[in-house]
Amino acid sequence: MDKKTSTKFNVLAILILIILGVSLTPITFQNDTFYTVKIGEHIVNTGEIDGKDPFSWHSDLDYTYPHWLYDVINYYIYQLGGWTGIYITTMILACILAISIYVTNVKLSKNHFISLLLTVGVMYFMKAYITARAQLVTFILFVLTIYLIEKFLEKRKLKYAIPLIIIPIIIANIHLAVWPFYFVLYIPYIAEYIVCAVVDADIILRLKILWNRICIHIGKKSKREQHEEEIIEIKKKIERIKIKREENRANPYKIKIERNKNIKYLVLILLICFFTGLCTPLGTTPYTYLVDTMQGDSTSYINEHLPLVLFEKKDILCIIGAIIAMIMLLNIKVKLRDLFFLGGLIILALMSRRQVSMFLLIGVFVVNRLINIFLDEYRGQEEMKQIAKFMTSCIGSILSVSLILLLGTKLVKPRIEAKDTFIDESTYPVAACDFILENVDLQNMRIYNEYNYGSYMLYRDIPVFIDSRADLYTPEFNPGVDIFTDFINISNISTYYENKFEEYKITHVIVYKNAKLNMFLSRDENYKKLYSDDHFVFYERLSETQKVEESNGEK
């Protein structure tokens, strides 16, 4: 593709991806967004990260502030533009993510049409992960990391090395929970180099040379000639193997192994990056946070941390099946690093639903390479160039934009029809919080609330029992405390709620109307209903004095 056509196509692709990014961004926020704004406000107002939680009514809970910088930025955006400002920022980040995936794909393959097609596909499959959370920023940083690694291995320039060192510093302050994953992105490249180095070393033959040399020095003089001849023969054999190996690498049967001399410099960058975890006000938390999180029981109950069941995610099953079929059945040669990438990403996705996003995000670059190897093998690149050229014509551009607008309309229409708002009142207790703030003394209230909407309540300045900062309420981060497990047991009615409420000195309870717990509370004379709407019920837990007063009042 000539430079003029390439420029036109890139402009068209960026327009298409902007439309797609805007269309994919949901209006309604997830629960994490609420606490990020509030935590950002707390940090700005206090001017410090004190390591203590100020939002639950539990006393002296330690909090790690795992994405403190993102929280502060989010709060400033909220101050400037409210929820609209955060919504627009999310749209912008979605567009940047799409464009960064496209640019990286083009860099890897030089095939603009396939790069655009795959980017549209991966963005569509990742629509559930496009939300106002720190992960959206780290997605962009991970894509940029792949781009920079590939460019560094190609040209080994300082302008690619410096950003590779800066990125983990940003991640350690924006979203330290995924900081270790930054290093995982290097593993396939380094593993390929190690495999190649081990194979090239001809260890067994070189050990034989060493043995013969030892025999020459300590053995019988009469056999020295024999050992010297053996050394010469072994060296000749090594040379023959080397020539044969190079021929096989130039035209491998299936797996292509590359030994890039710049890998050793990449390892040096990796070693430097290991110390970037200290470039944060959180101390050594980047090194310990993920380990502590995975050791706890909270990951067994939070949906995004549960193992992926492929039959429940048929789209992911089809993608994995198609990739495996492409590698096994088609006459294409696969880079060893790509096999490492695919194997690792599939394992991560099966271990945790949350990592499906990484499988899609990083896996798209491997798929892009495979498709282009296939096109090279079957001489299909020229057809792709013709399609790209047609798309840059007047008619092609109109058709391309019309198709993406049609897809965008299909994505946006259900939200318009449902009259989506920034805060879903069926998920978050908006009216119930209004009632609590107007009628209850917060200073003397110990409320029991559920996990999914605790973040909204603390955003409303209501001290909570629990919220979606799961790590805060586990013994791994607060020894001697297991609030998360208590919540699970109470909500599942696997323990008698009254005993736990007495232990925590609960004064009020708010639950979803269809919650299991509400079935019991609605019939319990020890609980007085103060507020109810279509989705939430708010109770007062009566003290012994209040029970007597209630009883006398009824008489």
C-alpha positions, 0 to 999 in steps of 0.5 A: 500500500502506498503512503498516500493510501495508507494515510487515508486508510489510517484517517478512516480507521481512526474515525471508525474506531472513535465512533465504535469507542463512543458507542461501546461506552456505557452510560451507567457506572459500575460500583467501583466508580463511586468509591474512586471519586470518594477516595480521590476526594479524601486524598485531596482534602487530607493531602496524604495517603494515611493507609487507613480507611475513612469510609466504613464504620469499622474502626482502624481498618488498614487500606492500601489505596491500590489506585490512589493516583487514578482516584485523585484524577477521577475526583478532579474530573468529577469536580470539573464535569460531574458524572458527565465529565467521567462519562466523557473521559471514559469514552475518550479512553475507550477511543484511545484503547481502540486506536492503540490496538489498531496502531500496534496491529499495523506495526506487527503486520503492515496489513491495515485492513486486517488490523482494523477488522481485528480491532473492531472485533476485539473492542466489541468482545471487550465491551463489558470491560469498558467502564470508568475503572482503572483497568481501562487505563492499564489496558492502554498501557499494556497495549503500548508495552507490546508496541514498545517491546516489538519496536525495541527488539526491531531497532533497540533505540533509547526512545523505546526503552525509556517509556518501557521503564516509565509505564510500570511506574504509572501502573504502580500508582494507577492500578497496582493490582495488575503491576506484576502482569506487566512483567508477564508480557516480557516472558514469551520473548525471553522464554523464546530466547532461552529455548533458542540459546539452550538449543544452540549451546549443544550442551551434550557435545560441548560436555564431550569436548570438555571431557576429552580435554580433561582426559588429555591433561590427566589421562595416558599420553598414548591416548592423547592423539585419540582424544584430540581427534575426537575433539576435532570430530565433535567440533565438525559435528557441531558445525554441521548441526549448526548449518542444518539448524539454520536451514531448519530455522529459515524454513521450519515445519511448524514452529519458528524460533528467533534468537533476537540479539536485543533480548539481552538488553530487554532483560536489562530493562526488565531488571530495572523495571523490577525496582519501579514498584518502589516509585510509589507512596505505597511502599512495597505494596506493589510486590505484595498486593496481588499475592495477598489478594489471591491468598484470600477467600474473597476471590472465590465469591467475586464473579470476575475472579471465578474460573472461566466455564467455557460452555458459559462463554461460547464466544470465547470457546469459539475464539480459542477453538478457531485459533487452535484450528488455524495453527493445527490445520493450516500450513502456517509457521508459528513463532514460538513466542506466540505459542507461549503468549497463547498458552499463557493467556488461555491458562490465565483466562481459564483461571479467572474470568477477569483475565479474559480481557487480557486474552482478548487484548494481547491475543489479538496481536498473535491472531493478527500475526497468524492471519498475515502468515496465512495470507503470505503463504496463500498470496492473499495480501494483494486482495487485502490491499485492494480492499483497503484501497476501495475503503479509502475511495469515496463510496468505500468510505461512505459504506464503511462509516455507514456500517460502523454507524449501524453497529453503533446504533444497534449498541446504543439503541437499547440504552436509549430505550431503557433510558439509562442514567449514570446511576441505576436506581434498581442497582443502587439505593438512591432514594433510600440513601436520601431517606437515611440522610434525612431521617437517621443519625449517622453518628450513632448508626451501624448499618448492615448493607450488601457488597454491590452497592456499598460503594454508592453509599460511601459516595453519599457519605454514609458509613458502610458495613462493606463495599466493593473494596473486597481486600479491605475486609479480609484477614490478609489485609487486616489480620483478625478481621473477616468481614467479607466472609461474615457478609457472605455467610449472612447474605447466604443465610449460612449463619444466623444473622441475628448472632452476627448483627449482635456481634457487630452491634448493628442498628440498621439494615438495608437490603435488596427487596429480593434478597434472601435475608429480606425474606427473614427480616420482613417476618422478624418482629425485631426489625422495623421497616422504615423505608421501602421502594421497588428495589430496596428495604431499610430496617431499624434493628430494635433494641430491648427498650424499643421492643418494649415500646413497640409492644406497648404501642400496639396494646 
